[in-house]
Amino acid sequence: MLHRHAKAACAAFAAVGALVLAGLPGTASADPAAAAARSASDTLGVGKASPELLRAMQRDLGVTAQQATARLVNEAEAGAVAGLLQNALGRDFGGAWVQGADSGTLTVATTDAADVPSIESKGARALVVPHTLRQLDTALAKLDRAAAATAAKDVPVRFVNVRTNKVTLQAVHPAAAKALVAAAGVDPALVRTEKSAQQPRPLYDIRGGDAYYMNGSGRCSVGFAITKGTQQGFATAGHCGRPGTTTTGYNQVAQGSFQASTFPGRDTAWVATNSNWTATPYVKGSSGNVQVTGSTQAAVGASVCRSGSTTGWHCGTIQQHNTSVTYPEGTITGVTRTSVCAEPGDSGGSFISGSQAQGVTSGGSGNCRSGGTTFYQPINPLLQGYGLTLKTTNDDPGPGPGEPGGTWAVGTVYATGAQVTYGGVTYRCLQGHQAQEGWTPPNVPALWQAV
């Protein structure tokens, strides 16, 4: 918990399109994977990534300018293909991740060797594993329940590692991890223990990344600007304040108050601002703004950058989704673990991949001088839980019914596998996101598959 107490981009992206997942069939228009891949970069606004974000990626990921631009294209398109395969494999699915300096390799895991040809036909690398993602998620949920009952502070971080096909426990004392596994009744074959001295803590201390102050003292960072009907405000971390906590902005001018907050369990909150503050679709950079165009979840291994009021811009990669972490104040579940650094005061700030909002900074360990690990609360569950709409334009139309008839609707948060109807056709969601104006299912095969 990092909370501070205080008294010619488009051309470049077009040029690297050919680097994307070289195995993808690029001409077979009947192939949904090919159609999804061709549209993914456009749908997710990859070409709108700011030069500043690309420079930060080069600095923190050790990549070249060409690799940074290629990486964002590849990650967008890999996400679409991974979503198609997850839906196709069903219970066999063991997870997916990207790797390589330009994220040019997508690996999809399955428990059934018979799935290998279909995975490879979509341009992905296939890996046969013993455990399904569902089995691992179930094991993690059991471990989380046991940890809540025992206050397992010596096993502070737990996550499903799709690369190793195990639930990883990071433990101060390995004996504590063994005891937790036994208490949870989880098969030890599903678990891998890593000895770690890390002791994560919430990152204490209306543009994403800007500072704000709680009750005139503590400082946190704005996550993403949102609307709730006609009310404007922002999403941030729950540990920064409780309902009724008042806020002032980076300029110490009266700003608003917390409307809802959850911590521990989750680390989510939103602040309603007064009429002097206007929500914008931007995240603060060190020398300019980065526009937010959506909230499509990036894959494991993808690049991600963070903006915070203490340390500014820093980048790294997504290491695991669905991570559980025990802070001194309690356990948080469902956060994402990253290699990005952060420090006190960065709490609540923006995590963004390309132009897609990923989440709000929760907590971590280390710092931005020696490096560290930081966890973020994914933005889509936060938006869904509080009925908020992410600000992505300066003229936001707000939620509306599906057109020309059906269950799809702007402003709704959809998870991978969700089904909607639109224009008399049924579609299945490929990547978790909040529906935006213009992202109608037939127009964005990177996000929706007709069934």
C-alpha positions as CSV (number, residue, x, y, z in Angstrom):
1,M,0.0,0.0,0.0
2,L,1.7,3.2,-1.2
3,H,0.0,6.0,0.5
4,R,2.1,9.1,1.4
5,H,1.5,11.0,4.6
6,A,2.0,14.7,4.1
7,K,2.3,18.2,7.1
8,A,4.7,9.7,-36.2
9,A,3.2,7.0,-34.1
10,C,0.6,5.7,-36.5
11,A,3.1,5.0,-39.3
12,A,5.4,3.3,-36.9
13,F,2.6,0.9,-35.8
14,A,1.5,0.2,-39.3
15,A,5.1,-0.7,-40.2
16,V,5.5,-3.3,-37.6
17,G,2.2,-5.1,-38.3
18,A,4.0,-7.8,-40.1
19,L,5.9,-8.7,-37.0
20,V,2.8,-9.9,-35.2
21,L,2.6,-13.6,-34.5
22,A,4.1,-14.7,-37.8
23,G,2.3,-17.9,-37.7
24,L,-1.2,-16.3,-38.0
25,P,-2.9,-16.9,-41.2
26,G,-3.0,-13.4,-42.8
27,T,-5.2,-14.0,-45.8
28,A,-7.9,-16.4,-44.9
29,S,-10.8,-14.1,-44.2
30,A,-13.0,-16.9,-43.0
31,D,-10.6,-17.6,-40.1
32,P,-11.9,-15.7,-37.0
33,A,-8.4,-15.7,-35.5
34,A,-7.1,-13.9,-38.6
35,A,-10.0,-11.4,-38.6
36,A,-9.6,-10.8,-34.9
37,A,-5.8,-10.2,-35.2
38,R,-6.2,-7.8,-38.1
39,S,-8.6,-5.6,-36.2
40,A,-7.1,-5.9,-32.6
41,S,-4.6,-3.1,-32.9
42,D,-7.2,-0.7,-34.4
43,T,-9.8,-1.7,-31.9
44,L,-7.6,-1.1,-28.9
45,G,-6.1,2.2,-30.2
46,V,-2.5,0.9,-30.3
47,G,-1.6,3.6,-32.7
48,K,-2.6,6.2,-30.1
49,A,0.1,5.2,-27.7
50,S,2.0,8.3,-26.7
51,P,5.7,8.8,-27.5
52,E,6.3,9.2,-23.8
53,L,4.8,5.8,-23.0
54,L,7.0,4.2,-25.7
55,R,10.1,5.9,-24.2
56,A,9.3,4.7,-20.7
57,M,8.9,1.1,-22.1
58,Q,12.3,1.4,-23.8
59,R,13.9,2.6,-20.5
60,D,12.3,0.1,-18.2
61,L,12.0,-3.0,-20.4
62,G,15.3,-2.6,-22.1
63,V,13.8,-2.6,-25.6
64,T,14.4,-0.6,-28.7
65,A,11.9,1.9,-30.1
66,Q,10.9,-0.6,-32.8
67,Q,10.5,-3.4,-30.3
68,A,8.3,-1.2,-28.1
69,T,5.9,-0.4,-30.9
70,A,6.0,-4.0,-32.2
71,R,5.3,-5.2,-28.7
72,L,2.1,-3.2,-28.3
73,V,0.8,-4.5,-31.6
74,N,1.7,-8.1,-30.9
75,E,0.2,-7.9,-27.4
76,A,-3.1,-6.6,-28.7
77,E,-3.4,-9.2,-31.4
78,A,-2.2,-12.1,-29.1
79,G,-5.0,-11.2,-26.7
80,A,-7.6,-11.6,-29.4
81,V,-6.2,-15.0,-30.4
82,A,-5.8,-16.2,-26.8
83,G,-9.5,-15.3,-26.2
84,L,-10.6,-17.3,-29.2
85,L,-8.6,-20.3,-28.1
86,Q,-9.8,-20.1,-24.5
87,N,-13.4,-20.2,-25.6
88,A,-12.6,-23.1,-28.0
89,L,-10.7,-25.2,-25.6
90,G,-13.2,-24.8,-22.7
91,R,-12.2,-26.9,-19.7
92,D,-8.9,-28.0,-21.3
93,F,-7.6,-24.4,-21.2
94,G,-4.5,-24.1,-19.1
95,G,-3.7,-20.3,-19.6
96,A,-1.9,-18.1,-22.1
97,W,1.0,-15.7,-22.1
98,V,3.3,-13.7,-24.4
99,Q,7.0,-13.6,-24.4
100,G,10.0,-12.1,-26.2
101,A,11.4,-8.6,-26.5
102,D,8.6,-7.7,-28.9
103,S,6.0,-10.1,-27.3
104,G,6.1,-12.0,-30.7
105,T,5.4,-15.4,-29.2
106,L,2.0,-16.4,-27.8
107,T,1.9,-19.7,-25.8
108,V,-1.4,-21.4,-25.1
109,A,-1.5,-24.3,-22.6
110,T,-4.0,-27.2,-22.7
111,T,-4.4,-30.4,-20.8
112,D,-5.4,-32.4,-24.0
113,A,-2.7,-33.1,-26.6
114,A,-5.5,-33.4,-29.2
115,D,-5.8,-29.6,-29.0
116,V,-2.3,-28.9,-30.2
117,P,-3.1,-28.8,-33.9
118,S,-5.9,-26.3,-33.4
119,I,-3.7,-24.1,-31.2
120,E,-0.8,-24.1,-33.7
121,S,-3.2,-23.4,-36.6
122,K,-3.9,-20.0,-35.0
123,G,-0.2,-19.1,-34.9
124,A,0.3,-19.8,-31.3
125,R,2.8,-22.2,-29.5
126,A,1.0,-25.1,-27.8
127,L,2.0,-26.5,-24.5
128,V,0.5,-29.6,-22.9
129,V,0.2,-29.3,-19.1
130,P,-1.2,-31.5,-16.4
131,H,-3.6,-29.0,-14.8
132,T,-6.4,-26.8,-16.2
133,L,-6.6,-23.1,-15.3
134,R,-9.9,-23.9,-13.6
135,Q,-8.2,-26.4,-11.3
136,L,-5.5,-23.9,-10.4
137,D,-8.0,-21.1,-9.8
138,T,-10.0,-23.5,-7.5
139,A,-6.9,-24.4,-5.6
140,L,-6.0,-20.7,-5.1
141,A,-9.5,-20.0,-3.8
142,K,-9.1,-22.7,-1.2
143,L,-5.7,-21.4,-0.2
144,D,-7.2,-17.9,0.1
145,R,-10.0,-19.1,2.4
146,A,-7.4,-20.9,4.6
147,A,-5.2,-17.8,4.7
148,A,-8.1,-15.6,5.8
149,A,-8.8,-18.0,8.6
150,T,-5.2,-18.2,9.8
151,A,-4.0,-14.6,9.0
152,A,-1.1,-16.2,6.9
153,K,1.3,-13.2,7.0
154,D,4.2,-15.5,6.5
155,V,2.7,-16.5,3.1
156,P,1.9,-13.0,1.9
157,V,1.7,-13.6,-1.9
158,R,-0.2,-16.4,-3.7
159,F,-0.9,-16.6,-7.4
160,V,-1.7,-18.9,-10.4
161,N,1.5,-19.0,-12.5
162,V,0.3,-20.1,-15.9
163,R,3.9,-20.5,-17.1
164,T,4.7,-23.2,-14.5
165,N,1.1,-24.6,-14.4
166,K,1.2,-24.3,-10.6
167,V,-0.2,-22.1,-7.8
168,T,2.9,-20.3,-6.5
169,L,3.2,-19.4,-2.8
170,Q,5.8,-16.8,-1.9
171,A,6.6,-17.5,1.8
172,V,8.9,-15.9,4.4
173,H,9.1,-19.3,6.0
174,P,8.5,-22.4,3.7
175,A,7.1,-24.3,6.6
176,A,4.2,-21.8,6.8
177,A,3.4,-22.5,3.1
178,K,3.3,-26.2,3.8
179,A,1.0,-25.7,6.7
180,L,-1.3,-23.5,4.6
181,V,-1.5,-26.1,1.9
182,A,-2.5,-28.7,4.5
183,A,-5.0,-26.4,6.1
184,A,-6.6,-25.7,2.7
185,G,-6.8,-29.4,1.8
186,V,-5.1,-28.6,-1.6
187,D,-3.1,-31.3,-3.5
188,P,0.6,-30.4,-3.0
189,A,1.2,-31.4,-6.6
190,L,-0.7,-28.2,-7.6
191,V,1.6,-25.9,-5.5
192,R,5.1,-24.5,-5.8
193,T,6.7,-22.7,-2.9
194,E,9.2,-19.9,-3.3
195,K,11.1,-18.5,-0.4
196,S,10.8,-14.7,-0.3
197,A,11.6,-11.9,2.2
198,Q,9.1,-9.6,0.6
199,Q,6.5,-8.1,2.9
200,P,4.1,-6.2,0.6
201,R,2.2,-3.3,2.1
202,P,-0.6,-1.1,0.6
203,L,1.1,1.7,-1.3
204,Y,0.0,4.6,0.9
205,D,1.5,7.6,1.0
206,I,-8.4,14.0,-12.3
207,R,-6.2,12.9,-14.6
208,G,-4.7,9.5,-13.8
209,G,-1.5,9.8,-11.8
210,D,-2.3,13.2,-10.3
211,A,-1.9,13.5,-6.5
212,Y,-4.9,14.0,-4.2
213,Y,-5.0,14.4,-0.4
214,M,-7.4,12.7,2.0
215,N,-8.8,14.8,4.9
216,G,-6.0,17.3,4.4
217,S,-3.2,14.9,5.3
218,G,-2.5,11.5,3.5
219,R,-1.7,11.5,-0.2
220,C,-2.6,9.0,-2.9
221,S,-2.9,9.1,-6.7
222,V,-5.8,9.3,-9.1
223,G,-6.4,6.0,-11.0
224,F,-8.7,6.8,-13.9
225,A,-11.4,9.4,-14.5
226,I,-15.0,7.9,-14.5
227,T,-18.6,8.9,-14.7
228,K,-21.6,7.5,-12.9
229,G,-24.6,8.9,-14.8
230,T,-24.0,12.7,-14.8
231,Q,-21.6,12.5,-11.7
232,Q,-17.9,12.8,-12.5
233,G,-15.1,11.4,-10.4
234,F,-12.2,8.9,-10.4
235,A,-11.4,5.4,-9.5
236,T,-8.6,4.7,-6.9
237,A,-7.5,2.3,-4.2
238,G,-9.8,1.4,-1.3
239,H,-7.1,1.7,1.3
240,C,-6.7,5.4,0.6
241,G,-10.0,6.3,2.2
242,R,-13.4,5.3,3.5
243,P,-16.9,6.5,2.4
244,G,-17.2,10.1,3.5
245,T,-13.4,10.8,3.4
246,T,-13.0,14.2,1.8
247,T,-10.4,14.9,-0.8
248,T,-8.5,17.9,-2.2
249,G,-6.7,17.9,-5.5
250,Y,-3.0,18.1,-6.5
251,N,-3.4,21.9,-6.1
252,Q,-5.0,21.6,-2.6
253,V,-8.3,22.8,-3.9
254,A,-11.5,21.2,-2.5
255,Q,-12.2,18.2,-4.8
256,G,-14.8,15.7,-3.5
257,S,-15.3,12.7,-1.3
258,F,-15.1,8.9,-1.3
259,Q,-18.5,7.4,-2.2
260,A,-17.6,3.7,-1.8
261,S,-14.5,1.8,-0.7
262,T,-13.5,-1.8,-0.1
263,F,-10.4,-2.9,1.8
264,P,-9.3,-5.5,2.6
265,G,-10.8,-8.3,0.4
266,R,-10.5,-6.0,-2.6
267,D,-8.7,-2.7,-2.9
268,T,-11.2,-0.5,-4.7
269,A,-12.8,2.9,-4.3
270,W,-14.3,5.8,-6.2
271,V,-14.4,9.5,-5.5
272,A,-17.2,11.8,-6.6
273,T,-15.8,15.3,-7.5
274,N,-17.5,18.7,-7.3
275,S,-18.5,20.8,-10.3
276,N,-15.1,22.5,-10.3
277,W,-13.5,19.3,-11.6
278,T,-13.9,17.8,-15.0
279,A,-13.1,14.2,-15.8
280,T,-10.7,13.7,-18.8
281,P,-9.7,10.6,-20.7
282,Y,-6.0,11.0,-19.8
283,V,-3.3,9.7,-17.6
284,K,-0.5,12.0,-16.6
285,G,3.0,11.5,-18.0
286,S,6.2,13.3,-17.2
287,S,5.9,15.6,-20.1
288,G,2.4,15.1,-21.5
289,N,-0.9,13.2,-21.4
290,V,-1.6,9.6,-22.4
291,Q,-5.1,9.0,-23.7
292,V,-7.2,6.1,-22.4
293,T,-9.4,4.5,-25.1
294,G,-10.7,1.4,-23.3
295,S,-10.1,-1.2,-20.6
296,T,-9.3,-4.4,-22.5
297,Q,-7.2,-6.7,-20.2
298,A,-3.7,-7.4,-21.3
299,A,-2.1,-10.9,-21.3
300,V,0.4,-12.3,-18.9
301,G,3.8,-11.2,-20.1
302,A,2.5,-8.0,-21.7
303,S,4.1,-4.7,-21.1
304,V,2.4,-2.3,-18.6
305,C,3.2,1.2,-17.4
306,R,2.3,3.0,-14.2
307,S,1.7,6.7,-13.4
308,G,1.9,7.8,-9.8
309,S,2.3,11.1,-7.9
310,T,5.5,10.1,-6.2
311,T,7.6,8.4,-8.9
312,G,5.9,9.3,-12.1
313,W,6.2,6.9,-15.1
314,H,7.6,3.4,-14.8
315,C,7.1,0.3,-16.9
316,G,7.5,-3.4,-16.6
317,T,5.5,-6.6,-17.4
318,I,2.4,-8.4,-16.2
319,Q,3.6,-11.4,-14.2
320,Q,0.4,-13.0,-13.1
321,H,-3.3,-12.2,-13.0
322,N,-5.5,-13.4,-10.1
323,T,-3.0,-12.9,-7.4
324,S,-3.7,-13.0,-3.7
325,V,-1.6,-10.9,-1.3
326,T,-1.7,-10.5,2.4
327,Y,-0.9,-7.1,3.8
328,P,-0.6,-6.3,7.5
329,E,-4.2,-5.0,7.2
330,G,-5.6,-8.2,5.6
331,T,-5.8,-10.2,2.4
332,I,-6.5,-8.8,-1.0
333,T,-7.6,-11.2,-3.8
334,G,-7.9,-10.8,-7.6
335,V,-5.0,-8.3,-8.0
336,T,-2.4,-8.5,-10.8
337,R,1.3,-8.9,-10.0
338,T,3.8,-6.8,-12.0
339,S,7.5,-6.1,-12.3
340,V,6.8,-2.3,-12.1
341,C,8.3,-0.4,-9.2
342,A,6.3,2.0,-7.0
343,E,6.7,3.9,-3.8
344,P,4.5,5.5,-1.1
345,G,2.1,8.1,-2.5
346,D,1.7,6.1,-5.8
347,S,-1.3,4.2,-4.3
348,G,-4.4,4.4,-6.4
349,G,-2.5,5.5,-9.5
350,S,-3.0,4.3,-13.1
351,F,-1.7,1.1,-14.7
352,I,-2.1,1.3,-18.5
353,S,-1.0,-1.0,-21.4
354,G,-0.8,1.0,-24.6
355,S,-4.0,3.0,-24.4
356,Q,-6.0,0.4,-22.4
357,A,-6.6,1.0,-18.7
358,Q,-5.5,-2.0,-16.6
359,G,-6.0,-1.1,-13.0
360,V,-5.2,1.0,-9.9
361,T,-2.1,0.7,-7.9
362,S,-2.6,-1.3,-4.7
363,G,0.7,-2.2,-3.0
364,G,4.0,-3.9,-3.3
365,S,7.6,-4.2,-2.2
366,G,10.9,-2.6,-3.1
367,N,11.3,0.8,-4.6
368,C,12.1,2.6,-7.8
369,R,15.9,2.8,-7.0
370,S,16.6,-0.9,-6.5
371,G,13.4,-2.3,-8.2
372,G,10.4,-4.0,-6.9
373,T,7.1,-5.8,-7.3
374,T,3.8,-3.9,-7.5
375,F,0.2,-5.2,-7.5
376,Y,-2.7,-3.5,-9.1
377,Q,-6.5,-3.9,-8.7
378,P,-7.9,-4.6,-12.2
379,I,-10.1,-1.8,-13.4
380,N,-13.0,-3.8,-15.0
381,P,-14.2,-5.5,-11.8
382,L,-13.9,-2.0,-10.1
383,L,-16.1,-0.4,-12.7
384,Q,-18.6,-3.2,-12.6
385,G,-18.8,-3.3,-8.9
386,Y,-19.6,0.4,-8.5
387,G,-21.6,0.9,-11.8
388,L,-19.0,3.3,-13.2
389,T,-18.1,4.2,-16.8
390,L,-14.5,4.7,-17.8
391,K,-13.8,8.1,-19.3
392,T,-12.5,7.5,-22.8
393,T,-13.6,10.6,-24.8
394,N,-14.1,14.3,-24.1
395,D,-17.7,14.0,-25.2
396,D,-18.8,10.7,-23.4
397,P,-22.2,9.5,-24.6
398,G,-22.5,7.3,-21.4
399,P,-24.1,3.9,-21.2
400,G,-26.8,3.1,-23.6
401,P,-28.9,0.2,-25.0
402,G,-27.5,-2.1,-27.6
403,E,-28.3,-1.1,-31.2
404,P,-30.0,-2.3,-33.3
405,G,-31.5,-4.4,-30.6
406,G,-30.1,-7.1,-28.3
407,T,-28.5,-7.5,-25.0
408,W,-25.1,-5.8,-25.8
409,A,-24.8,-2.4,-24.2
410,V,-22.3,0.5,-23.9
411,G,-20.8,0.8,-20.4
412,T,-21.3,-2.9,-19.5
413,V,-18.3,-4.8,-18.3
414,Y,-17.9,-8.2,-20.1
415,A,-15.7,-11.1,-19.1
416,T,-14.1,-13.6,-21.5
417,G,-16.8,-16.1,-22.4
418,A,-19.8,-13.9,-21.8
419,Q,-22.5,-14.0,-24.4
420,V,-24.6,-11.2,-25.8
421,T,-27.0,-10.7,-28.7
422,Y,-26.8,-7.9,-31.2
423,G,-28.8,-7.5,-34.4
424,G,-30.2,-11.0,-34.0
425,V,-26.8,-12.7,-33.7
426,T,-25.2,-14.2,-30.6
427,Y,-21.6,-13.3,-29.8
428,R,-19.1,-14.6,-27.3
429,C,-16.6,-12.3,-25.6
430,L,-12.9,-13.0,-26.3
431,Q,-11.2,-10.4,-24.0
432,G,-12.5,-8.8,-20.8
433,H,-13.4,-5.1,-21.3
434,Q,-16.0,-2.4,-20.7
435,A,-18.0,-1.8,-23.9
436,Q,-17.3,1.5,-25.6
437,E,-19.4,3.5,-28.1
438,G,-18.6,2.0,-31.5
439,W,-17.3,-1.3,-30.2
440,T,-20.4,-3.1,-31.4
441,P,-19.8,-6.9,-31.7
442,P,-19.8,-7.2,-35.5
443,N,-17.3,-4.3,-35.7
444,V,-14.7,-5.6,-33.3
445,P,-13.8,-9.3,-33.9
446,A,-10.8,-8.8,-31.6
447,L,-13.3,-8.6,-28.8
448,W,-16.3,-10.7,-30.0
449,Q,-16.9,-13.9,-31.8
450,A,-20.1,-14.9,-33.5
451,V,-21.5,-18.2,-32.3
